[in-house]
């Protein structure tokens, strides 16, 4: 007399196919990570940026030709004249050369 219920065997082929799919996904993820690391380590400047990647040092050039290094966004934007020390940002909201107003809007400041 059997007191225990016998378990039905599950489909072994489906289980193996699922494990193979998981292993293939993990291998693809590892290959992607290694590929990115190799690209970053090569240092040849051929790195492709991501969709939302921004320039490392965005710039703005006034109509008079004065160039600025820019950080921040919208009202938190800070301008430095080209070649100025990090401790010497523009304190006003006008160009240091011609007194034209510097952009303050979201879409107007950084011109790649």
DSSP file (Angstrom, degrees, kcal/mol; ACC not computed):
  #  RESIDUE AA STRUCTURE BP1 BP2  ACC     N-H-->O    O-->H-N    N-H-->O    O-->H-N    TCO  KAPPA ALPHA  PHI   PSI    X-CA   Y-CA   Z-CA
    1    1 A X              0   0    0      0, 0.0     2,-0.5     0, 0.0     0, 0.0   0.000 360.0 360.0 360.0 134.9    0.0    0.0    0.0
    2    2 A X        +     0   0    0      1,-0.1     4,-0.1     4,-0.0     3,-0.0  -0.837 360.0 174.9 -99.7 127.8    1.3    3.4   -1.0
    3    3 A X        +     0   0    0     -2,-0.5     2,-0.3     2,-0.1    -1,-0.1   0.652  62.0  74.9 -99.5 -20.9    0.8    6.3    1.4
    4    4 A X  S    S-     0   0    0      1,-0.0     2,-0.3     0, 0.0    -2,-0.0  -0.682  81.9-120.9 -95.0 145.5    2.7    8.9   -0.5
    5    5 A X        -     0   0    0     -2,-0.3     2,-0.4     1,-0.0    -2,-0.1  -0.632  27.5-126.4 -78.5 140.1    1.4   10.6   -3.6
    6    6 A X        -     0   0    0     -2,-0.3     2,-0.3    -4,-0.1    -1,-0.0  -0.735  21.2-129.7 -88.1 135.8    3.6   10.1   -6.6
    7    7 A X        -     0   0    0     -2,-0.4     2,-0.3     1,-0.1    -1,-0.0  -0.636  19.6-121.2 -84.5 139.6    4.7   13.2   -8.3
    8    8 A X        -     0   0    0     -2,-0.3     2,-0.3     1,-0.1    -1,-0.1  -0.592  28.9-113.1 -77.9 141.2    4.2   13.5  -12.0
    9    9 A X        -     0   0    0     -2,-0.3     2,-0.1     1,-0.1    -1,-0.1  -0.563  31.1-134.6 -73.2 133.6    7.3   14.0  -14.0
   10   10 A X        -     0   0    0     -2,-0.3     2,-0.8     1,-0.1     3,-0.1  -0.420  40.0 -76.1 -83.3 165.9    7.3   17.4  -15.6
   11   11 A X     >  -     0   0    0      1,-0.2     4,-1.6    -2,-0.1     5,-0.1  -0.486  43.8-165.7 -66.0 107.2    8.3   17.9  -19.2
   12   12 A X  H  > S+     0   0    0     -2,-0.8     4,-2.2     1,-0.2    -1,-0.2   0.812  83.9  58.6 -67.6 -32.1   12.1   17.6  -19.1
   13   13 A X  H  > S+     0   0    0      2,-0.2     4,-2.2     1,-0.2    -1,-0.2   0.911 106.1  47.9 -65.5 -43.0   12.5   19.0  -22.6
   14   14 A X  H  > S+     0   0    0      2,-0.2     4,-2.1     1,-0.2    -1,-0.2   0.886 110.9  52.0 -65.5 -38.7   10.8   22.3  -21.6
   15   15 A X  H  X S+     0   0    0     -4,-1.6     4,-2.1     2,-0.2    -2,-0.2   0.923 110.9  46.7 -63.4 -44.5   12.9   22.6  -18.5
   16   16 A X  H  X S+     0   0    0     -4,-2.2     4,-2.3     1,-0.2    -2,-0.2   0.887 110.6  52.5 -66.3 -38.7   16.1   22.1  -20.4
   17   17 A X  H  X S+     0   0    0     -4,-2.2     4,-2.0     2,-0.2    -1,-0.2   0.894 109.6  50.0 -63.9 -39.5   15.0   24.6  -23.1
   18   18 A X  H  X S+     0   0    0     -4,-2.1     4,-2.1     2,-0.2    -2,-0.2   0.911 110.7  48.6 -64.8 -42.9   14.3   27.2  -20.3
   19   19 A X  H  X S+     0   0    0     -4,-2.1     4,-2.4     1,-0.2    -2,-0.2   0.885 110.2  51.9 -64.4 -38.5   17.7   26.6  -18.7
   20   20 A X  H  X S+     0   0    0     -4,-2.3     4,-2.4     2,-0.2    -1,-0.2   0.890 109.0  50.7 -65.1 -38.7   19.4   27.0  -22.1
   21   21 A X  H  X S+     0   0    0     -4,-2.0     4,-2.2     2,-0.2    -2,-0.2   0.907 110.9  48.2 -65.4 -41.8   17.6   30.3  -22.7
   22   22 A X  H  X S+     0   0    0     -4,-2.1     4,-2.3     2,-0.2    -2,-0.2   0.917 112.0  49.3 -64.1 -43.3   18.6   31.6  -19.3
   23   23 A X  H  X S+     0   0    0     -4,-2.4     4,-2.2     1,-0.2    -2,-0.2   0.902 110.5  50.6 -63.4 -41.1   22.2   30.6  -19.9
   24   24 A X  H  X S+     0   0    0     -4,-2.4     4,-2.1     2,-0.2    -1,-0.2   0.896 110.2  50.5 -64.1 -39.8   22.2   32.3  -23.4
   25   25 A X  H  X S+     0   0    0     -4,-2.2     4,-2.2     2,-0.2    -2,-0.2   0.913 110.7  48.5 -63.7 -43.4   20.9   35.5  -21.9
   26   26 A X  H  X S+     0   0    0     -4,-2.3     4,-2.4     1,-0.2    -2,-0.2   0.894 110.5  51.1 -64.0 -40.3   23.5   35.5  -19.2
   27   27 A X  H  X S+     0   0    0     -4,-2.2     4,-2.3     1,-0.2    -1,-0.2   0.896 109.9  50.0 -65.4 -39.3   26.3   34.9  -21.7
   28   28 A X  H  X S+     0   0    0     -4,-2.1     4,-2.1     2,-0.2    -2,-0.2   0.904 110.9  49.6 -65.1 -40.7   25.0   37.8  -23.9
   29   29 A X  H  X S+     0   0    0     -4,-2.2     4,-2.2     2,-0.2    -2,-0.2   0.914 111.6  48.2 -64.2 -43.1   24.9   40.1  -20.9
   30   30 A X  H  X S+     0   0    0     -4,-2.4     4,-2.5     1,-0.2     5,-0.2   0.907 110.5  51.3 -64.4 -41.7   28.5   39.2  -19.9
   31   31 A X  H  X S+     0   0    0     -4,-2.3     4,-2.3     1,-0.2    -1,-0.2   0.887 109.5  51.3 -62.8 -38.6   29.7   39.7  -23.5
   32   32 A X  H  X S+     0   0    0     -4,-2.1     4,-2.1     2,-0.2    -2,-0.2   0.918 110.8  47.1 -64.0 -44.0   28.1   43.2  -23.5
   33   33 A X  H  X S+     0   0    0     -4,-2.2     4,-2.2     1,-0.2    -2,-0.2   0.927 113.3  48.1 -64.2 -44.8   29.8   44.2  -20.3
   34   34 A X  H  X S+     0   0    0     -4,-2.5     4,-2.3     1,-0.2    -1,-0.2   0.887 110.1  53.0 -64.2 -37.8   33.1   42.9  -21.4
   35   35 A X  H  X S+     0   0    0     -4,-2.3     4,-2.1    -5,-0.2    -1,-0.2   0.900 109.3  48.5 -64.2 -40.7   32.8   44.7  -24.7
   36   36 A X  H  X S+     0   0    0     -4,-2.1     4,-2.2     2,-0.2    -2,-0.2   0.906 111.0  50.5 -65.4 -41.0   32.0   48.0  -23.0
   37   37 A X  H  X S+     0   0    0     -4,-2.2     4,-2.2     1,-0.2    -2,-0.2   0.907 110.2  49.4 -64.8 -40.4   35.0   47.6  -20.7
   38   38 A X  H  X S+     0   0    0     -4,-2.3     4,-1.6     1,-0.2    -1,-0.2   0.910 110.8  50.6 -64.2 -41.0   37.3   46.9  -23.6
   39   39 A X  H  X S+     0   0    0     -4,-2.1     4,-0.7     1,-0.2     5,-0.3   0.880 113.2  45.3 -64.2 -38.1   36.0   50.0  -25.5
   40   40 A X  H  < S+     0   0    0     -4,-2.2     3,-0.3     1,-0.2    -1,-0.2   0.843 113.1  50.5 -73.7 -33.4   36.6   52.2  -22.5
   41   41 A X  H  < S+     0   0    0     -4,-2.2    -2,-0.2     1,-0.2    -1,-0.2   0.750  97.0  68.0 -77.2 -23.3   40.0   50.8  -21.8
   42   42 A X  H  < S-     0   0    0     -4,-1.6    -1,-0.2    -5,-0.2    -2,-0.2   0.866  80.3-160.6 -68.4 -33.7   41.2   51.2  -25.4
   43   43 A X     <  +     0   0    0     -4,-0.7    -3,-0.1    -3,-0.3    -1,-0.1   0.726  45.8 132.0  65.7  22.3   41.2   55.0  -25.0
   44   44 A X  S    S-     0   0    0     -5,-0.3    -1,-0.1     1,-0.0    -4,-0.1   0.437  74.8-116.9 -87.8   3.0   41.2   55.6  -28.8
   45   45 A X  S    S+     0   0    0     -6,-0.2    -5,-0.1    -5,-0.1    -6,-0.0   0.574  84.5 116.2  78.8   8.3   38.3   58.1  -28.5
   46   46 A X        +     0   0    0     -7,-0.2     2,-0.2     2,-0.1    -1,-0.1   0.198  35.4 136.4 -96.3  17.5   36.0   55.9  -30.6
   47   47 A X        -     0   0    0     -8,-0.1     2,-0.5    -7,-0.1   -11,-0.0  -0.425  50.4-136.9 -65.3 132.9   33.5   55.4  -27.7
   48   48 A X        -     0   0    0     -2,-0.2     2,-0.1     1,-0.0    -1,-0.1  -0.788  20.7-129.1 -90.6 134.2   29.9   55.7  -28.9
   49   49 A X        -     0   0    0     -2,-0.5    -1,-0.0     1,-0.1     2,-0.0  -0.408  19.8-111.1 -80.5 157.6   27.8   57.6  -26.4
   50   50 A X    >   -     0   0    0     -2,-0.1     3,-0.9     4,-0.1    -1,-0.1  -0.177  39.5 -92.1 -76.1 178.0   24.5   56.5  -25.1
   51   51 A X  T 3  S+     0   0    0      1,-0.3    -1,-0.1    -2,-0.0    -2,-0.1   0.862 126.2  32.4 -62.5 -37.0   21.2   58.0  -26.0
   52   52 A X  T 3  S+     0   0    0      2,-0.1    -1,-0.3     0, 0.0     2,-0.2   0.254  87.3 128.2-106.1  11.8   21.3   60.4  -23.1
   53   53 A X    <   -     0   0    0     -3,-0.9     2,-0.2     1,-0.0    -4,-0.1  -0.497  43.0-156.8 -72.0 134.6   25.0   61.0  -22.9
   54   54 A X        -     0   0    0     -2,-0.2    -4,-0.1     1,-0.1    -2,-0.1  -0.639  29.4 -82.0-105.9 166.0   26.0   64.6  -22.8
   55   55 A X        -     0   0    0     -2,-0.2     3,-0.5     1,-0.1    -1,-0.1  -0.299  34.9-127.5 -61.7 151.8   29.3   66.2  -23.8
   56   56 A X  S    S+     0   0    0      1,-0.3     2,-0.3    -3,-0.1    -1,-0.1   0.908 102.5  17.9 -69.7 -40.5   31.9   66.2  -21.1
   57   57 A X  S    S-     0   0    0     14,-0.0    -1,-0.3    12,-0.0    14,-0.1  -0.739  82.6-161.1-131.5  84.2   32.4   69.9  -21.3
   58   58 A X        -     0   0    0     -3,-0.5    12,-2.4    12,-0.4     2,-0.3  -0.306  12.5-158.7 -64.7 151.2   29.5   71.7  -23.0
   59   59 A X  E     -A   69   0A   0     10,-0.2    52,-1.3    52,-0.1     2,-0.4  -0.865  14.4-157.3-129.3 161.8   30.3   75.1  -24.4
   60   60 A X  E     -A   68   0A   0      8,-2.1     8,-2.9    -2,-0.3     2,-0.5  -0.995   7.9-156.5-136.1 139.7   28.4   78.3  -25.4
   61   61 A X  E     -A   67   0A   0     -2,-0.4     6,-0.2     6,-0.2     5,-0.1  -0.975  14.0-138.6-121.8 123.8   29.6   81.0  -27.7
   62   62 A X    >   -     0   0    0      4,-2.8     3,-1.6    -2,-0.5    40,-0.1  -0.241  30.3-105.2 -70.1 163.4   28.2   84.5  -27.5
   63   63 A X  T 3  S+     0   0    0      1,-0.3    -1,-0.1     2,-0.1    -2,-0.0   0.782 121.8  58.7 -61.4 -27.2   27.5   86.4  -30.7
   64   64 A X  T 3  S-     0   0    0      2,-0.1    -1,-0.3     1,-0.0    -2,-0.0   0.585 123.4-104.0 -79.5  -9.5   30.6   88.5  -30.1
   65   65 A X  S <  S+     0   0    0     -3,-1.6     2,-0.3     1,-0.3    -2,-0.1   0.320  72.5 142.8 105.3  -7.2   32.8   85.4  -30.2
   66   66 A X        -     0   0    0     -5,-0.1    -4,-2.8     1,-0.0    -1,-0.3  -0.536  40.2-146.6 -69.0 125.6   33.4   85.0  -26.4
   67   67 A X  E     -A   61   0A   0     -2,-0.3    15,-2.4    -6,-0.2     2,-0.3  -0.720  14.7-168.0 -97.2 145.4   33.4   81.3  -25.6
   68   68 A X  E     -AB  60  81A   0     -8,-2.9    -8,-2.1    -2,-0.3     2,-0.4  -0.967  21.0-134.3-131.5 146.8   32.1   79.9  -22.3
   69   69 A X  E     -AB  59  80A   0     11,-2.8    11,-2.2    -2,-0.3     2,-0.4  -0.848  33.3-155.2 -92.6 138.0   32.3   76.6  -20.5
   70   70 A X  E     + B   0  79A   0    -12,-2.4   -12,-0.4    -2,-0.4     2,-0.3  -0.934  20.2 172.7-124.9 138.3   28.9   75.7  -19.1
   71   71 A X  E     + B   0  78A   0      7,-2.0     7,-2.8    -2,-0.4   -14,-0.0  -0.957  47.9  28.5-133.7 158.4   27.7   73.5  -16.2
   72   72 A X  S    S-     0   0    0     -2,-0.3     2,-0.3     5,-0.2     5,-0.2  -0.148  74.8 -94.0  86.5 177.0   24.2   73.0  -14.8
   73   73 A X  S >  S-     0   0    0      4,-0.1     3,-2.3    36,-0.0    33,-0.1  -0.976  70.0 -27.8-136.6 146.1   20.7   73.3  -16.3
   74   74 A X  G >  S-     0   0    0     -2,-0.3     3,-1.5     1,-0.3    31,-0.0  -0.207 131.4  -2.3  52.5-126.7   18.1   76.0  -16.5
   75   75 A X  G 3  S+     0   0    0      1,-0.3    -1,-0.3    -3,-0.0    30,-0.1   0.587 132.1  63.1 -74.6  -7.0   18.4   78.5  -13.6
   76   76 A X  G <  S+     0   0    0     -3,-2.3    -1,-0.3     2,-0.1     2,-0.2   0.207  76.8 126.5 -97.5  14.7   21.2   76.4  -12.1
   77   77 A X    <   -     0   0    0     -3,-1.5     2,-0.4    -5,-0.2    -5,-0.2  -0.510  41.1-164.9 -77.6 139.3   23.5   77.1  -15.1
   78   78 A X  E     -B   71   0A   0     -7,-2.8    -7,-2.0    -2,-0.2     2,-0.4  -0.987   3.0-155.5-126.4 135.6   27.0   78.5  -14.4
   79   79 A X  E     -B   70   0A   0     -2,-0.4    11,-3.2    11,-0.4     2,-0.4  -0.877   7.1-171.1-111.5 142.2   29.2   80.0  -17.1
   80   80 A X  E     -B   69   0A   0    -11,-2.2   -11,-2.8    -2,-0.4     9,-0.1  -1.000  30.2-116.5-125.7 131.5   33.0   80.3  -17.1
   81   81 A X  E >   -B   68   0A   0      7,-0.4     3,-2.5    -2,-0.4   -13,-0.2  -0.363  51.1 -83.3 -60.9 147.9   34.9   82.4  -19.7
   82   82 A X  T 3  S+     0   0    0    -15,-2.4    -1,-0.1     1,-0.3     3,-0.1  -0.300 117.5  13.6 -56.2 128.6   37.1   80.2  -21.8
   83   83 A X  T 3  S+     0   0    0      1,-0.3    -1,-0.3    -3,-0.1     2,-0.1   0.375  94.8 136.1  86.9  -4.1   40.4   79.6  -20.0
   84   84 A X    <   -     0   0    0     -3,-2.5    -1,-0.3     1,-0.1     2,-0.0  -0.416  60.7-102.5 -76.9 153.6   39.1   80.9  -16.6
   85   85 A X    >   -     0   0    0      1,-0.1     3,-2.0    -3,-0.1    -1,-0.1  -0.342  30.1-112.6 -69.3 154.8   39.9   79.2  -13.4
   86   86 A X  T 3  S+     0   0    0      1,-0.3     3,-0.2    -6,-0.1    -1,-0.1   0.790 117.8  57.9 -59.9 -28.7   37.2   77.0  -11.8
   87   87 A X  T 3  S+     0   0    0      1,-0.2    -1,-0.3     2,-0.0     2,-0.2   0.393  97.0  68.2 -83.5   3.9   37.0   79.5   -8.9
   88   88 A X    <   +     0   0    0     -3,-2.0    -7,-0.4    -7,-0.1    -1,-0.2  -0.524  64.1 161.2-125.2  66.3   36.2   82.4  -11.3
   89   89 A X        -     0   0    0     -3,-0.2     2,-0.4    -2,-0.2    -9,-0.2  -0.301  53.9 -85.9 -76.5 168.5   32.7   81.9  -12.8
   90   90 A X        -     0   0    0    -11,-3.2   -11,-0.4     1,-0.2    -1,-0.1  -0.639  39.2-164.2 -72.0 125.6   30.7   84.7  -14.4
   91   91 A X        +     0   0    0     -2,-0.4    -1,-0.2   -13,-0.1     2,-0.1   0.722  66.2  51.8 -88.8 -22.0   28.8   86.3  -11.6
   92   92 A X  S    S-     0   0    0      2,-0.2     4,-0.1     1,-0.0    -2,-0.0  -0.188  87.2-112.0 -98.4-165.4   26.3   88.2  -13.6
   93   93 A X  S    S+     0   0    0      2,-0.1     9,-2.8    -2,-0.1     2,-0.3   0.072  86.8  81.4-117.9  23.3   23.9   87.2  -16.4
   94   94 A X  B    S-C  101   0B   0      7,-0.3     7,-0.3     1,-0.0    -2,-0.2  -0.883  88.8 -88.4-126.7 159.9   25.6   89.1  -19.2
   95   95 A X     >  -     0   0    0      5,-3.2     4,-1.4    -2,-0.3    -2,-0.1  -0.361  29.6-136.0 -63.7 140.9   28.6   88.4  -21.5
   96   96 A X  T  4 S+     0   0    0      1,-0.2    -1,-0.1     2,-0.1   -15,-0.0   0.700 101.1  41.1 -73.4 -18.0   31.9   89.6  -20.0
   97   97 A X  T  4 S+     0   0    0      3,-0.1    -1,-0.2   -31,-0.0    -2,-0.0   0.861 132.9  10.8 -95.9 -42.3   32.9   91.1  -23.4
   98   98 A X  T  4 S-     0   0    0      2,-0.1    -2,-0.1   -32,-0.0     3,-0.1   0.429  88.4-121.4-123.6   0.0   29.8   92.7  -24.9
   99   99 A X     <  +     0   0    0     -4,-1.4     2,-0.2     1,-0.2    -3,-0.1   0.655  58.8 148.2  64.0  18.8   27.1   92.8  -22.1
  100  100 A X        -     0   0    0      1,-0.1    -5,-3.2    -6,-0.1    -1,-0.2  -0.579  58.4 -96.8 -74.7 147.9   24.6   90.7  -24.1
  101  101 A X  B     -C   94   0B   0     -7,-0.3    -7,-0.3    -2,-0.2     2,-0.2  -0.433  34.5-126.8 -68.4 137.9   22.4   88.6  -21.8
  102  102 A X        -     0   0    0     -9,-2.8     7,-0.1    -2,-0.1    -1,-0.1  -0.570  39.5 -89.2 -78.3 147.7   23.6   85.0  -21.4
  103  103 A X        +     0   0    0     -2,-0.2    -1,-0.1     5,-0.2     6,-0.0  -0.270  43.3 174.4 -61.2 141.1   20.9   82.3  -22.2
  104  104 A X        +     0   0    0     -3,-0.1    -1,-0.1   -31,-0.0   -27,-0.1   0.489  47.4  96.9-121.7 -11.3   18.8   81.3  -19.3
  105  105 A X  S  > S-     0   0    0      1,-0.1     4,-0.6   -30,-0.1   -31,-0.2  -0.260  80.1-113.2 -80.3 168.6   16.2   79.0  -21.0
  106  106 A X  T  4 S+     0   0    0      1,-0.2     4,-0.3     2,-0.1     3,-0.3   0.913 109.8  34.6 -67.2 -45.3   16.4   75.3  -21.2
  107  107 A X  T  4 S+     0   0    0      1,-0.2    -1,-0.2     2,-0.1    -4,-0.0   0.535 110.8  60.4 -92.2  -6.7   16.9   74.9  -24.9
  108  108 A X  T  4 S+     0   0    0     -3,-0.1    -1,-0.2     1,-0.1    -5,-0.2   0.616  87.4  67.6-100.4 -11.8   19.1   77.9  -25.7
  109  109 A X  S  < S+     0   0    0     -4,-0.6     2,-0.7    -3,-0.3    -6,-0.1   0.968  87.2  54.4 -81.9 -53.2   22.2   77.5  -23.7
  110  110 A X        -     0   0    0     -4,-0.3     2,-0.7   -50,-0.1   -50,-0.2  -0.730  54.2-178.4 -95.8 114.4   24.3   74.6  -24.9
  111  111 A X              0   0    0    -52,-1.3   -52,-0.1    -2,-0.7    -3,-0.0  -0.866 360.0 360.0-111.3  96.4   25.2   74.6  -28.5
  112  112 A X              0   0    0     -2,-0.7    -1,-0.1   -54,-0.1   -52,-0.1   0.443 360.0 360.0 -29.7 360.0   27.2   71.4  -29.1
